[in-house]
Structure formats: C-alpha cells, structure tokens
Amino acid sequence: MQRVAIPVFGDRISNRLDCSENVLLVSIENGQVIKRDTCHLAEIDSFSKLGLLANLGIDVLICNGITEFFENRLSDRHIQIIPWISGEAETILEQYLQGTLLTEKPSR
Amino acid sequence: MNSKFYESLTENHTNIILDSVADGVFTVDEDMRITYFNRAAEKITGITRDQAVGQFCFDILKANICEKSCALRCSLESESEVVNKHVNILRTDGKQIPVSISTAVLRDEEGNKVGGVETLRDLSPFEVLQKEIRCAYTLEDIISKNHRIRQIFDILPNIAESDSTVLIQGPSGSGKELFARAIHNLSPRNQHAFIAINCGALPDTLLESELFGYVKGAFTDAKKNKPGRFALAKGGTVFLDEVESLSPAMQVKLLRVLQEKEFEPLGAISAVQTDVRVIAATKNVLSEMVNDGTFRDDLFFRLNVVKLELPLLRERRDDIPILVEHFIEKFNHKMRRRIESVSGNVLQLLMQYDFPGNIRELENIIEHAFVMCRGEIIQLHHLPIEFSQRKPTNPLNQQEPMPLQAAEQHLLREVLEKHDWNKVATAKELGVHRATLYRKMKKHGL
C-alpha cells in the first residue's frame, strides 16, 4: 500500500506547501484508491506543519511550491516529493495513478 | 495637452514604460488570471512573461497570503486599494523572497471593473540588514546540506518545543548563537526576549551584576535598581556563550538559577523567581573540564540536558560551496553589488583549506574579496594575501576529469546517503571492510 499526500486549496492543489491548510491523504493499492482522508493544518505554524507531514507516514507528496528547507527535510525522511505541480487535485491524482504526472517546475 | 499625450500612448508605449520601472507589475482579469507581466516581475519571481500570462496569479506568485487573505482579491471585492503590504513569495528555486505589494482595481473607459493590478517591490536587501539587526534567525537561515547538520535539523523543532536546558558544543565560528536563536525563535518563548551574554568577555563581578542585576545602594555607584539579564529575559531565553569561562563562584550561582529557578540581585535581601530557558554554549568539551576539576559536575549535568554538537567547517566541506553562494548573496544585498560567483580556482582553494576560524572565517574571506573585486567573479588575487599565495594543487577546470580523490569522496557520499549512513550496508555495497570505510570517511571529512 502506498500513502500519497496532496495539499489542497478548494478543489485545486495548494500553491504552497508551507501555507497549505488542508492535505488530502490517499491510500493506494494496486493502482486503486482504497481510502481517502483529509488532514487539517490550519492554525499550525510552518515548522509544526513540517513535523506533522513528516509523521503522517506518507510515501509520496505531490505539491506545488515547496521551500528548499521543506524539500530537504521531507526528503531526509525518505518521502518522495513530486513538486511544482499545479491544477485540480483530482486531475492530478488521476494522472499520478496513470503514471502520466510530470513536474512543471519552470526553469529559472 | 495632458489628455492628448495620454491618447497618443499606444499599448506598445505602455509596455515599454512598465518594463522600464524597477517594481514588478502584473495585471489580472476578474478570474485572477494574469493578463500582463512586466520585466521586473519576471526578475523578482524568476518566471517569464510567457509562462505567467494566462495562469492563475496564485500559481505564479506563490505568496504566503494567497490562500487566506489575497490582497488582490480583496481589492477586487471591496474595490479598494491595498498599499505596501509585506508578504513573501516563493521562487522556483525554493527560496522565499520578501516583497511589498500594492493592489488596485482596473477599470475600462466606462468605469466598469475589468480586473486588478498588483505591484511588487523586492525587499531582500532590507531583509538581510533587518535580520542582522534583529537577529530574527530561524532554522531556514542555517545553510547546510551536511548529514550531521541535517540530523540536528530533524531534532531541533522537538528541542525548541521542550523547555529543557540546551548545551551547544562547537568550535568558534561554527554558528552556536545562530542555532541558539533558531531554537528560541521556534520555541513557545519566541514572543519574549532572547538575551545573549558572553561569559568569557566580562570579569566576575561585572558578570554577576550583568546576569542578576543589582539593587540601589548595593555598591557606591548603584544609584538605582538595575535589572540583570535573567530579569530582562523573563519568559524568554538566556544564551550563555563561553560558559566554560565561568569562575567557580559564578558556576555555583548559575547552578542555583537552574536548580531553584531563582537568583539574588547584588545587594538584595531576598531571591527573585525567574522564568527563563537557558541555552549554554561552549567551545570546550565540558565533560573533560569536569574530569580536570575545572568545571562543576552538578552544573555540567544541569546544562547537559540536551546537547548539540556542531562540527568544524572542515568536517562539513560539502557545505562550503553553498555557504560561499549564501555569503555572495548576502554581501550583494548589503553592499549593493552584483558578484555572481567565485572562480573554479578559488573554490578549489577554499575546499582544501582547513578553516581554523570555521564559518566566520569563510564569511570574512568572502567579505574581503567583495572589497577587492570589481568584476563579477571573485578571483584568486581578490582573496586575502595568505590565500592568494596558496596554489591549488589541482585547479578546477570543467574540461578536466574529476580528480580521483574527489571522485572517491563523491562515491562514498552517494552510497552512504543511499543507505541512510548505515556503515555496514555501505561497506558491503562498496566491497570494503568496515574499518577501511571508517578510514576513508575520516580522510574525506565525512
């Protein structure tokens, strides 16, 4: 089973992980979603948020903007990060399940 | 005259004007999709006009207020202006940029609302200075990719959350105070003061009055009560640097503060209760001083509740390139310069140097180079004289193959990281004995 987290804002992926207030948690088995949860992160400072995310037991994090610091700390916890993804959360999840999700990080 | 002039302006003229201003300017339609993005906005965000136009502004700007309190949306809804709101945006390199934004509604010729406009002013140069003045450092200000520092990063929020006394052990210039400030700023005490004092800088009598204060009449010149650092830091954190320098008498007094949570100002007849967290720092190994009998064991045990050991810079050489990059960015802001990097030879030399003064010494070297360098790349002759006369044993050159030693270090690090620094698994994969692995790790400062 794989646990995937997607920070969400309405029906879209949050533009920034450290400012996100809700995270969609999805359990995937054999390419199918078998469980969905939502974790509320409102009113939590960014470092507590980082600690919480690191301890959610997730394998993959799909997010849009992520600070260098968050990315390093979560990678240290062996969480696979697929960053700089924008759009509707459900579409993104579907693309992930189908293996067609590509990171969109614009080049600097 | 004026109206004729405005009528004669074409869209192209307007674009030229907007591209020539130093502030970022972008416009959105009523759906918050970007319709215009000027050159300065490209520079501040790192996103090109072509990438930005047509996208939602929150996906491009990535400001910390986009989700909760978007200023532009607020302007559009309330039809009012927002002026000079300080926020931060996230660039695609993962760096946060402080900006000041102003927003307003855009209307067509009939006065109908057609969208909004936002301007951005990069505040990075001011933030660098403000951080230095206010010492508002957080974990994110500690620059490191080194595994030992990363391990500290992992535990630091928990340490901050607790109220335990912390002992930070590390050589001069290794950033002990930066870590102490990061702990304080992360802790529940962060709304109260962080007060630092160097125990080695003051004679005993002065240190006592500095730490604990005195009451009127305590000595000849004591004309009125003076609160000490422990009183001033009420609810906050006291950082005691060079705690190894405390005299035996001061050690007893500090022990009382830690044990009984109280102290006596000089000349006072009763004790004062204290509510502070103590973070102590030392460049010595305090346990050895305890064995020598020069430091009280009971005080050592009180201080050594949580211990952080900071490595020497030469033990984290992998951090030198990013530290160099950080200091270049810092001095570019402070000195209003546009230095891009150091030359390959300079980096090679820095990577080989032992840095007895640690990170502070590296910072001083880069600052010296900023004074001497008039171009965009720091060369060998811009370094302090003792550096410029050193010759790199194998100058870096992108065309040359990687030196054998560097390749060995790279491979070691890669396999160690793959196995989460498990030495047994690493030695097995590399086909070497564990003792050989340890020897090679030591050789490469890993």
Boltz contact constraints between the chains, C-beta under 6 A:
constraints:
  - contact:
      token1: [A, 9]
      token2: [B, 67]
      max_distance: 6.0
  - contact:
      token1: [A, 15]
      token2: [B, 58]
      max_distance: 6.0
  - contact:
      token1: [A, 15]
      token2: [B, 59]
      max_distance: 6.0
  - contact:
      token1: [A, 15]
      token2: [B, 62]
      max_distance: 6.0
  - contact:
      token1: [A, 15]
      token2: [B, 66]
      max_distance: 6.0
  - contact:
      token1: [A, 16]
      token2: [B, 62]
      max_distance: 6.0
  - contact:
      token1: [A, 16]
      token2: [B, 90]
      max_distance: 6.0
  - contact:
      token1: [A, 19]
      token2: [B, 64]
      max_distance: 6.0
  - contact:
      token1: [A, 19]
      token2: [B, 67]
      max_distance: 6.0
  - contact:
      token1: [A, 47]
      token2: [B, 157]
      max_distance: 6.0
  - contact:
      token1: [A, 47]
      token2: [B, 186]
      max_distance: 6.0
  - contact:
      token1: [A, 51]
      token2: [B, 157]
      max_distance: 6.0
  - contact:
      token1: [A, 65]
      token2: [B, 62]
      max_distance: 6.0
  - contact:
      token1: [A, 65]
      token2: [B, 90]
      max_distance: 6.0
  - contact:
      token1: [A, 67]
      token2: [B, 94]
      max_distance: 6.0
  - contact:
      token1: [A, 68]
      token2: [B, 94]
      max_distance: 6.0
  - contact:
      token1: [A, 69]
      token2: [B, 140]
      max_distance: 6.0
  - contact:
      token1: [A, 71]
      token2: [B, 94]
      max_distance: 6.0
  - contact:
      token1: [A, 76]
      token2: [B, 150]
      max_distance: 6.0
  - contact:
      token1: [A, 86]
      token2: [B, 59]
      max_distance: 6.0
  - contact:
      token1: [A, 105]
      token2: [B, 92]
      max_distance: 6.0
  - contact:
      token1: [A, 106]
      token2: [B, 47]
      max_distance: 6.0
  - contact:
      token1: [A, 106]
      token2: [B, 51]
      max_distance: 6.0
  - contact:
      token1: [A, 106]
      token2: [B, 92]
      max_distance: 6.0
  - contact:
      token1: [A, 108]
      token2: [B, 46]
      max_distance: 6.0
  - contact:
      token1: [A, 108]
      token2: [B, 92]
      max_distance: 6.0
  - contact:
      token1: [A, 108]
      token2: [B, 93]
      max_distance: 6.0
